[in-house]
Amino acid sequence: MSGCGSRTSRSCSARSSTPSAPAASSSRTASRARRRSSRSPSGTRPTPRTARRPPEEAPVRPIAETPTRPANYALISAVYGSGLAAVSALARRRGRVPTGRDLLPLGLATFTFTRVLSEQKVEEWLRRPFVEEPADGPRHPRGRGLRYAVGELLSCTRCTGSWVGLGLVGLHVASPGTARVAASVGTVGAINDTALAGFAFLSGEANAAGELGTIRRRQAEAVGAQRAA
């Protein structure tokens, strides 16, 4: 017969499943190391921090779901089309069509000025009559009719960018020197934004790599302590 009878089978099973003292100590050491690693805020790779998060854009809803009429948008389109026609006529009369080398600075300036106009806090006074910007949650247009439609335009960076681009091209046609100064300022601003974003990304990656190295070193120390036990 085996050493475990029917009466003592449970106690034998319990004794056989109980780990030895060194194994239990090693298990506890590894468990504590895992808990320290999970409690550490460095357990995950941090994302780079930005100076200010741009406001969220509310999704564009169909006209049937907004307090507007097609005539409101038709009026905005008519104003834009009239401005485009006026700039085209002035460019034809003066022979001042932007060349290929003008497009890059004008495009970068459009990017910079659009972000300032549509997202930055400094221009909130201009958006306030048309856009509600709560502290939490996406912003949304105010009012009804044309006011609401203008609020939708100012809440959309692509829409605002079309108007800013038209204004800069019109300025280039009317006064090339003034337009070059404005485009230079906008281009420098875009380069600055890109440099800051790149620096924040690289700094975040470097910090994450350093913290990951610390975690791995602690894990190696825990494994060493486990083996020593």
Helices and strands as residue ranges (DSSP letters): H 9-17, H 21-39, G 41-43, G 63-65, H 70-94, H 100-118, G 121-123, H 124-127, E 131-132, E 140-141, H 145-155, H 157-174, H 176-228
